[in-house]
Amino acid sequence: MGQVGLGRHFRRLAPRLDGAFRADGVFAHDRLRFVDFVDDVEELLEEVAWQEWGDKEAVDDFEEYVLQHYSG
């Protein structure tokens, strides 16, 4: 978020992601499917992009990028 100038929103969004990771920082696959998590994060980022720039499409490639690079 910091790389695209939205870092100041992280504190507000972080609690909404609670439960997706274990205390050791590992994604909690037994609690949530990774694809559902990525979709939820993209929706949150769309809200922020709409508030900041009036353009939720600015983050449209997020889900595709993450799934291509991290879903294995």
matplotlib code that plots the C-alpha trace (Angstrom):
import matplotlib.pyplot as plt

x = [0.0, 2.9, 4.3, 1.1, 0.7, -2.0, 0.1, -1.7, -4.9, -3.2, -4.1, -7.8, -7.7, -5.5, -8.2, -10.5, -7.9, -7.6, -7.7, -6.2, -2.7, -1.5, 0.5, 3.7, 2.7, 1.8, -1.4, -4.2, -5.3, -7.5, -9.5, -9.8, -9.2, -6.3, -8.3, -11.1, -8.6, -7.1, -10.6, -11.5, -8.2, -8.9, -12.3, -10.8, -8.2, -11.0, -12.7, -9.6, -8.7, -12.3, -11.9, -8.5, -8.7, -12.3, -11.2, -11.6, -10.2, -6.8, -6.2, -8.0, -4.8, -4.1, -6.0, -4.6, -1.0, -1.2, -2.7, -0.1, 2.8, 1.9, -0.8, 1.6]
y = [0.0, 2.3, 2.0, 3.4, 6.1, 4.5, 3.5, 5.8, 3.6, 0.5, 1.0, 1.2, -1.8, -4.1, -5.0, -6.1, -8.7, -10.1, -13.8, -14.4, -15.0, -17.0, -15.3, -16.5, -14.6, -17.7, -17.5, -19.5, -21.8, -23.8, -20.7, -19.0, -19.9, -17.9, -16.9, -15.6, -13.6, -12.0, -11.1, -9.5, -7.5, -6.3, -5.1, -3.2, -1.6, -0.7, 1.2, 3.1, 3.8, 5.2, 7.5, 8.7, 8.9, 8.3, 5.3, 1.8, 0.4, 1.7, -1.6, -4.0, -6.0, -6.7, -10.0, -11.3, -10.3, -11.9, -15.1, -15.4, -14.8, -16.3, -19.0, -21.7]
z = [0.0, 0.8, -2.8, -4.3, -1.7, 0.4, 3.4, 5.8, 5.3, 6.6, 10.3, 9.3, 7.1, 9.2, 11.7, 8.9, 7.9, 11.4, 11.5, 8.1, 9.6, 12.6, 15.4, 13.6, 10.4, 8.4, 6.4, 8.1, 5.3, 7.6, 8.4, 5.1, 1.4, 0.0, -3.1, -0.8, 1.2, -1.9, -3.2, 0.2, 0.2, -3.4, -2.3, 0.6, -1.7, -4.2, -1.4, -0.6, -4.2, -4.7, -1.7, -2.7, -6.5, -7.4, -9.4, -7.9, -11.2, -10.1, -8.1, -10.5, -11.2, -7.5, -7.3, -10.6, -9.6, -6.2, -7.4, -10.2, -7.9, -4.6, -5.0, -6.1]

ax = plt.figure().add_subplot(projection="3d")
ax.plot(x, y, z, "-o")
ax.set_aspect("equal")
plt.show()
